[in-house]
Amino acid sequence: MSRPTHSTDVDGPPDGKSVLFCPVCDHQSPVDGDWVVRERATGVEYRCPVCDERLTERERERTPMARAWSAWIRAASAWLRPPKRLRV
């Protein structure tokens, strides 16, 4: 039994496991293709180059120190928040 051969034709259909599809205009391209990539505070956003539709936002990999710092900030802000007033 022979193994299937993979085409290296650049004009052929892209590999389905690494392709993004735009749900609005049906544009398709590899993940590292012609998508508009925008850096955000929480991650990386992918947009369609044809219709500017937002496809996905992938969260950044956070280091253990960043996770600890984030947890400390949340705890401190909750502790410093003034208590809610009771209505009379």
N, CA, C and O atoms as CSV, one atom per row, in Angstrom:
chain,resi,resn,atom,element,x,y,z
A,1,MET,N,N,0.845,-1.172,0.000
A,1,MET,CA,C,0.000,0.000,0.000
A,1,MET,C,C,0.890,1.235,0.000
A,1,MET,O,O,1.830,1.321,0.791
A,2,SER,N,N,0.611,2.173,-0.861
A,2,SER,CA,C,1.443,3.370,-0.948
A,2,SER,C,C,0.823,4.517,-0.151
A,2,SER,O,O,-0.390,4.577,0.045
A,3,ARG,N,N,1.675,5.408,0.295
A,3,ARG,CA,C,1.224,6.584,1.027
A,3,ARG,C,C,0.651,7.603,0.062
A,3,ARG,O,O,1.094,7.680,-1.084
A,4,PRO,N,N,-0.331,8.390,0.500
A,4,PRO,CA,C,-0.853,9.436,-0.378
A,4,PRO,C,C,0.185,10.534,-0.548
A,4,PRO,O,O,0.889,10.891,0.396
A,5,THR,N,N,0.269,11.055,-1.745
A,5,THR,CA,C,1.211,12.150,-1.995
A,5,THR,C,C,0.494,13.471,-1.817
A,5,THR,O,O,-0.687,13.608,-2.135
A,6,HIS,N,N,1.228,14.434,-1.303
A,6,HIS,CA,C,0.678,15.768,-1.090
A,6,HIS,C,C,1.175,16.687,-2.182
A,6,HIS,O,O,2.362,16.713,-2.507
A,7,SER,N,N,0.266,17.423,-2.729
A,7,SER,CA,C,0.608,18.347,-3.804
A,7,SER,C,C,1.301,19.580,-3.239
A,7,SER,O,O,0.922,20.077,-2.179
A,8,THR,N,N,2.300,20.066,-3.933
A,8,THR,CA,C,2.974,21.300,-3.539
A,8,THR,C,C,2.539,22.453,-4.429
A,8,THR,O,O,3.193,23.495,-4.456
A,9,ASP,N,N,1.447,22.277,-5.154
A,9,ASP,CA,C,0.929,23.307,-6.045
A,9,ASP,C,C,0.397,24.467,-5.205
A,9,ASP,O,O,-0.509,24.281,-4.392
A,10,VAL,N,N,0.955,25.660,-5.398
A,10,VAL,CA,C,0.536,26.818,-4.610
A,10,VAL,C,C,-0.847,27.309,-5.003
A,10,VAL,O,O,-1.503,27.984,-4.210
A,11,ASP,N,N,-1.305,26.989,-6.208
A,11,ASP,CA,C,-2.633,27.407,-6.640
A,11,ASP,C,C,-3.710,26.399,-6.260
A,11,ASP,O,O,-4.897,26.669,-6.441
A,12,GLY,N,N,-3.319,25.261,-5.746
A,12,GLY,CA,C,-4.271,24.225,-5.362
A,12,GLY,C,C,-4.947,24.568,-4.052
A,12,GLY,O,O,-4.638,25.589,-3.437
A,13,PRO,N,N,-5.868,23.719,-3.619
A,13,PRO,CA,C,-6.570,23.994,-2.368
A,13,PRO,C,C,-5.627,23.903,-1.172
A,13,PRO,O,O,-4.790,23.002,-1.118
A,14,PRO,N,N,-5.749,24.822,-0.212
A,14,PRO,CA,C,-4.877,24.782,0.964
A,14,PRO,C,C,-5.261,23.642,1.894
A,14,PRO,O,O,-6.372,23.113,1.834
A,15,ASP,N,N,-4.318,23.276,2.755
A,15,ASP,CA,C,-4.543,22.223,3.741
A,15,ASP,C,C,-5.656,22.663,4.694
A,15,ASP,O,O,-5.559,23.742,5.279
A,16,GLY,N,N,-6.694,21.869,4.864
A,16,GLY,CA,C,-7.869,22.235,5.652
A,16,GLY,C,C,-7.612,22.439,7.133
A,16,GLY,O,O,-8.407,23.103,7.798
A,17,LYS,N,N,-6.536,21.898,7.673
A,17,LYS,CA,C,-6.276,22.017,9.101
A,17,LYS,C,C,-5.648,23.352,9.480
A,17,LYS,O,O,-5.657,23.720,10.655
A,18,SER,N,N,-5.113,24.072,8.528
A,18,SER,CA,C,-4.448,25.330,8.858
A,18,SER,C,C,-5.023,26.497,8.068
A,18,SER,O,O,-4.309,27.449,7.753
A,19,VAL,N,N,-6.308,26.424,7.747
A,19,VAL,CA,C,-6.942,27.440,6.919
A,19,VAL,C,C,-8.032,28.142,7.717
A,19,VAL,O,O,-8.801,27.505,8.437
A,20,LEU,N,N,-8.087,29.469,7.578
A,20,LEU,CA,C,-9.191,30.240,8.148
A,20,LEU,C,C,-10.148,30.595,7.022
A,20,LEU,O,O,-9.731,30.850,5.892
A,21,PHE,N,N,-11.438,30.608,7.346
A,21,PHE,CA,C,-12.467,30.945,6.376
A,21,PHE,C,C,-13.260,32.132,6.908
A,21,PHE,O,O,-13.639,32.153,8.079
A,22,CYS,N,N,-13.511,33.111,6.060
A,22,CYS,CA,C,-14.344,34.250,6.443
A,22,CYS,C,C,-15.810,33.844,6.258
A,22,CYS,O,O,-16.193,33.425,5.166
A,23,PRO,N,N,-16.630,33.960,7.296
A,23,PRO,CA,C,-18.028,33.551,7.175
A,23,PRO,C,C,-18.871,34.519,6.342
A,23,PRO,O,O,-19.967,34.161,5.909
A,24,VAL,N,N,-18.381,35.729,6.114
A,24,VAL,CA,C,-19.155,36.728,5.382
A,24,VAL,C,C,-18.907,36.659,3.884
A,24,VAL,O,O,-19.852,36.587,3.099
A,25,CYS,N,N,-17.634,36.679,3.483
A,25,CYS,CA,C,-17.324,36.754,2.049
A,25,CYS,C,C,-16.702,35.474,1.492
A,25,CYS,O,O,-16.330,35.439,0.319
A,26,ASP,N,N,-16.580,34.419,2.306
A,26,ASP,CA,C,-16.024,33.122,1.901
A,26,ASP,C,C,-14.552,33.179,1.493
A,26,ASP,O,O,-14.075,32.279,0.802
A,27,HIS,N,N,-13.831,34.209,1.902
A,27,HIS,CA,C,-12.390,34.273,1.642
A,27,HIS,C,C,-11.720,33.194,2.481
A,27,HIS,O,O,-12.106,32.967,3.627
A,28,GLN,N,N,-10.725,32.532,1.920
A,28,GLN,CA,C,-9.976,31.525,2.669
A,28,GLN,C,C,-8.494,31.697,2.410
A,28,GLN,O,O,-8.068,32.044,1.309
A,29,SER,N,N,-7.724,31.447,3.450
A,29,SER,CA,C,-6.280,31.595,3.362
A,29,SER,C,C,-5.663,30.861,4.556
A,29,SER,O,O,-6.326,30.697,5.581
A,30,PRO,N,N,-4.405,30.417,4.443
A,30,PRO,CA,C,-3.744,29.793,5.595
A,30,PRO,C,C,-3.685,30.762,6.769
A,30,PRO,O,O,-3.795,31.974,6.584
A,31,VAL,N,N,-3.513,30.235,7.962
A,31,VAL,CA,C,-3.460,31.059,9.165
A,31,VAL,C,C,-2.388,32.140,9.043
A,31,VAL,O,O,-2.591,33.271,9.486
A,32,ASP,N,N,-1.254,31.796,8.446
A,32,ASP,CA,C,-0.182,32.778,8.273
A,32,ASP,C,C,-0.252,33.450,6.903
A,32,ASP,O,O,0.748,33.977,6.417
A,33,GLY,N,N,-1.428,33.433,6.282
A,33,GLY,CA,C,-1.621,34.010,4.950
A,33,GLY,C,C,-1.831,35.512,4.983
A,33,GLY,O,O,-1.122,36.230,5.688
A,34,ASP,N,N,-2.814,35.988,4.213
A,34,ASP,CA,C,-2.998,37.425,4.022
A,34,ASP,C,C,-3.971,38.078,4.997
A,34,ASP,O,O,-4.450,39.180,4.730
A,35,TRP,N,N,-4.275,37.429,6.120
A,35,TRP,CA,C,-5.188,37.998,7.104
A,35,TRP,C,C,-4.595,39.253,7.742
A,35,TRP,O,O,-3.377,39.373,7.876
A,36,VAL,N,N,-5.451,40.171,8.127
A,36,VAL,CA,C,-5.015,41.377,8.830
A,36,VAL,C,C,-4.909,41.002,10.304
A,36,VAL,O,O,-5.905,40.643,10.931
A,37,VAL,N,N,-3.708,41.085,10.852
A,37,VAL,CA,C,-3.456,40.683,12.235
A,37,VAL,C,C,-3.224,41.943,13.053
A,37,VAL,O,O,-2.346,42.749,12.744
A,38,ARG,N,N,-4.033,42.101,14.111
A,38,ARG,CA,C,-3.922,43.278,14.977
A,38,ARG,C,C,-3.606,42.830,16.392
A,38,ARG,O,O,-4.272,41.956,16.947
A,39,GLU,N,N,-2.584,43.440,16.964
A,39,GLU,CA,C,-2.209,43.146,18.344
A,39,GLU,C,C,-3.172,43.863,19.275
A,39,GLU,O,O,-3.422,45.057,19.113
A,40,ARG,N,N,-3.705,43.151,20.235
A,40,ARG,CA,C,-4.588,43.704,21.250
A,40,ARG,C,C,-3.960,43.471,22.618
A,40,ARG,O,O,-2.987,42.727,22.743
A,41,ALA,N,N,-4.518,44.108,23.640
A,41,ALA,CA,C,-3.974,43.942,24.993
A,41,ALA,C,C,-4.119,42.506,25.483
A,41,ALA,O,O,-3.253,42.001,26.197
A,42,THR,N,N,-5.204,41.852,25.104
A,42,THR,CA,C,-5.455,40.501,25.606
A,42,THR,C,C,-5.075,39.404,24.630
A,42,THR,O,O,-5.004,38.238,25.018
A,43,GLY,N,N,-4.829,39.745,23.376
A,43,GLY,CA,C,-4.521,38.714,22.400
A,43,GLY,C,C,-4.238,39.273,21.024
A,43,GLY,O,O,-3.901,40.447,20.871
A,44,VAL,N,N,-4.378,38.427,20.033
A,44,VAL,CA,C,-4.132,38.783,18.646
A,44,VAL,C,C,-5.435,38.584,17.883
A,44,VAL,O,O,-6.043,37.516,17.951
A,45,GLU,N,N,-5.861,39.612,17.158
A,45,GLU,CA,C,-7.120,39.573,16.421
A,45,GLU,C,C,-6.850,39.337,14.946
A,45,GLU,O,O,-5.951,39.949,14.370
A,46,TYR,N,N,-7.626,38.450,14.333
A,46,TYR,CA,C,-7.517,38.165,12.905
A,46,TYR,C,C,-8.745,38.723,12.196
A,46,TYR,O,O,-9.878,38.443,12.589
A,47,ARG,N,N,-8.512,39.525,11.134
A,47,ARG,CA,C,-9.595,40.108,10.347
A,47,ARG,C,C,-9.417,39.752,8.884
A,47,ARG,O,O,-8.302,39.518,8.419
A,48,CYS,N,N,-10.530,39.715,8.164
A,48,CYS,CA,C,-10.520,39.390,6.744
A,48,CYS,C,C,-9.971,40.577,5.948
A,48,CYS,O,O,-10.373,41.715,6.189
A,49,PRO,N,N,-9.056,40.326,5.003
A,49,PRO,CA,C,-8.510,41.428,4.202
A,49,PRO,C,C,-9.497,41.924,3.146
A,49,PRO,O,O,-9.303,43.004,2.588
A,50,VAL,N,N,-10.543,41.164,2.863
A,50,VAL,CA,C,-11.508,41.543,1.836
A,50,VAL,C,C,-12.637,42.391,2.424
A,50,VAL,O,O,-12.925,43.477,1.921
A,51,CYS,N,N,-13.282,41.893,3.497
A,51,CYS,CA,C,-14.457,42.588,4.044
A,51,CYS,C,C,-14.242,43.139,5.457
A,51,CYS,O,O,-15.161,43.742,6.011
A,52,ASP,N,N,-13.075,42.957,6.050
A,52,ASP,CA,C,-12.708,43.449,7.382
A,52,ASP,C,C,-13.524,42.804,8.511
A,52,ASP,O,O,-13.624,43.366,9.602
A,53,GLU,N,N,-14.103,41.635,8.253
A,53,GLU,CA,C,-14.846,40.908,9.285
A,53,GLU,C,C,-13.873,40.339,10.317
A,53,GLU,O,O,-12.820,39.815,9.954
A,54,ARG,N,N,-14.223,40.438,11.602
A,54,ARG,CA,C,-13.393,39.861,12.669
A,54,ARG,C,C,-13.641,38.360,12.706
A,54,ARG,O,O,-14.772,37.913,12.891
A,55,LEU,N,N,-12.571,37.584,12.529
A,55,LEU,CA,C,-12.693,36.132,12.508
A,55,LEU,C,C,-12.517,35.534,13.892
A,55,LEU,O,O,-13.347,34.749,14.352
A,56,THR,N,N,-11.443,35.907,14.544
A,56,THR,CA,C,-11.148,35.322,15.844
A,56,THR,C,C,-10.157,36.206,16.582
A,56,THR,O,O,-9.463,37.029,15.983
A,57,GLU,N,N,-10.108,36.021,17.880
A,57,GLU,CA,C,-9.072,36.651,18.694
A,57,GLU,C,C,-8.452,35.559,19.530
A,57,GLU,O,O,-9.127,34.908,20.327
A,58,ARG,N,N,-7.176,35.366,19.344
A,58,ARG,CA,C,-6.464,34.322,20.072
A,58,ARG,C,C,-5.763,34.944,21.273
A,58,ARG,O,O,-5.034,35.928,21.152
A,59,GLU,N,N,-6.004,34.347,22.428
A,59,GLU,CA,C,-5.453,34.870,23.671
A,59,GLU,C,C,-3.948,34.672,23.707
A,59,GLU,O,O,-3.419,33.669,23.227
A,60,ARG,N,N,-3.282,35.640,24.278
A,60,ARG,CA,C,-1.830,35.546,24.425
A,60,ARG,C,C,-1.469,34.496,25.473
A,60,ARG,O,O,-2.219,34.230,26.413
A,61,GLU,N,N,-0.313,33.924,25.276
A,61,GLU,CA,C,0.238,33.004,26.271
A,61,GLU,C,C,0.785,33.857,27.410
A,61,GLU,O,O,1.648,34.706,27.190
A,62,ARG,N,N,0.291,33.637,28.621
A,62,ARG,CA,C,0.747,34.434,29.757
A,62,ARG,C,C,1.730,33.633,30.594
A,62,ARG,O,O,1.562,32.432,30.804
A,63,THR,N,N,2.750,34.316,31.062
A,63,THR,CA,C,3.748,33.672,31.907
A,63,THR,C,C,3.172,33.478,33.312
A,63,THR,O,O,2.196,34.141,33.664
A,64,PRO,N,N,3.743,32.599,34.113
A,64,PRO,CA,C,3.259,32.426,35.495
A,64,PRO,C,C,3.314,33.727,36.292
A,64,PRO,O,O,2.441,33.981,37.122
A,65,MET,N,N,4.332,34.552,36.047
A,65,MET,CA,C,4.438,35.827,36.758
A,65,MET,C,C,3.294,36.760,36.351
A,65,MET,O,O,2.737,37.456,37.200
A,66,ALA,N,N,2.945,36.779,35.082
A,66,ALA,CA,C,1.847,37.630,34.619
A,66,ALA,C,C,0.522,37.166,35.216
A,66,ALA,O,O,-0.311,37.993,35.589
A,67,ARG,N,N,0.317,35.843,35.311
A,67,ARG,CA,C,-0.909,35.329,35.919
A,67,ARG,C,C,-0.983,35.702,37.401
A,67,ARG,O,O,-2.045,36.083,37.893
A,68,ALA,N,N,0.132,35.593,38.104
A,68,ALA,CA,C,0.163,35.941,39.529
A,68,ALA,C,C,-0.089,37.433,39.722
A,68,ALA,O,O,-0.843,37.826,40.612
A,69,TRP,N,N,0.533,38.257,38.901
A,69,TRP,CA,C,0.356,39.700,38.984
A,69,TRP,C,C,-1.107,40.073,38.710
A,69,TRP,O,O,-1.666,40.925,39.401
A,70,SER,N,N,-1.712,39.459,37.733
A,70,SER,CA,C,-3.102,39.724,37.383
A,70,SER,C,C,-4.029,39.343,38.532
A,70,SER,O,O,-4.966,40.078,38.843
A,71,ALA,N,N,-3.776,38.207,39.160
A,71,ALA,CA,C,-4.586,37.774,40.304
A,71,ALA,C,C,-4.421,38.738,41.467
A,71,ALA,O,O,-5.395,39.053,42.150
A,72,TRP,N,N,-3.206,39.208,41.704
A,72,TRP,CA,C,-2.959,40.157,42.792
A,72,TRP,C,C,-3.697,41.469,42.538
A,72,TRP,O,O,-4.279,42.032,43.466
A,73,ILE,N,N,-3.685,41.963,41.308
A,73,ILE,CA,C,-4.384,43.208,40.954
A,73,ILE,C,C,-5.884,43.052,41.179
A,73,ILE,O,O,-6.520,43.949,41.733
A,74,ARG,N,N,-6.461,41.915,40.753
A,74,ARG,CA,C,-7.901,41.690,40.960
A,74,ARG,C,C,-8.240,41.670,42.453
A,74,ARG,O,O,-9.238,42.258,42.871
A,75,ALA,N,N,-7.412,40.997,43.255
A,75,ALA,CA,C,-7.668,40.910,44.693
A,75,ALA,C,C,-7.539,42.284,45.349
A,75,ALA,O,O,-8.365,42.654,46.183
A,76,ALA,N,N,-6.513,43.034,44.978
A,76,ALA,CA,C,-6.302,44.351,45.577
A,76,ALA,C,C,-7.431,45.308,45.194
A,76,ALA,O,O,-7.892,46.083,46.032
A,77,SER,N,N,-7.876,45.263,43.950
A,77,SER,CA,C,-8.944,46.181,43.538
A,77,SER,C,C,-10.263,45.826,44.225
A,77,SER,O,O,-11.057,46.717,44.526
A,78,ALA,N,N,-10.506,44.544,44.474
A,78,ALA,CA,C,-11.717,44.147,45.198
A,78,ALA,C,C,-11.629,44.575,46.659
A,78,ALA,O,O,-12.629,44.993,47.242
A,79,TRP,N,N,-10.455,44.477,47.247
A,79,TRP,CA,C,-10.266,44.846,48.640
A,79,TRP,C,C,-10.367,46.354,48.830
A,79,TRP,O,O,-10.886,46.814,49.847
A,80,LEU,N,N,-9.874,47.132,47.860
A,80,LEU,CA,C,-9.878,48.591,47.967
A,80,LEU,C,C,-11.209,49.221,47.542
A,80,LEU,O,O,-11.444,50.401,47.799
A,81,ARG,N,N,-12.065,48.454,46.905
A,81,ARG,CA,C,-13.358,48.979,46.472
A,81,ARG,C,C,-14.184,49.338,47.705
A,81,ARG,O,O,-14.271,48.548,48.645
A,82,PRO,N,N,-14.791,50.527,47.706
A,82,PRO,CA,C,-15.597,50.891,48.872
A,82,PRO,C,C,-16.832,49.993,48.983
A,82,PRO,O,O,-17.372,49.536,47.975
A,83,PRO,N,N,-17.270,49.748,50.214
A,83,PRO,CA,C,-18.437,48.877,50.391
A,83,PRO,C,C,-19.694,49.540,49.820
A,83,PRO,O,O,-19.795,50.765,49.755
A,84,LYS,N,N,-20.624,48.719,49.418
A,84,LYS,CA,C,-21.883,49.241,48.905
A,84,LYS,C,C,-22.698,49.809,50.055
A,84,LYS,O,O,-22.728,49.245,51.149
A,85,ARG,N,N,-23.353,50.923,49.799
A,85,ARG,CA,C,-24.186,51.531,50.813
A,85,ARG,C,C,-25.533,50.836,50.880
A,85,ARG,O,O,-26.097,50.430,49.864
A,86,LEU,N,N,-26.026,50.711,52.082
A,86,LEU,CA,C,-27.350,50.137,52.259
A,86,LEU,C,C,-28.379,51.247,52.089
A,86,LEU,O,O,-28.205,52.354,52.598
A,87,ARG,N,N,-29.435,50.944,51.380
A,87,ARG,CA,C,-30.506,51.935,51.195
A,87,ARG,C,C,-31.438,51.889,52.405
A,87,ARG,O,O,-31.778,50.822,52.915
A,88,VAL,N,N,-31.824,53.040,52.830
A,88,VAL,CA,C,-32.708,53.125,54.009
A,88,VAL,C,C,-34.130,53.320,53.566
A,88,VAL,O,O,-35.029,53.416,54.400
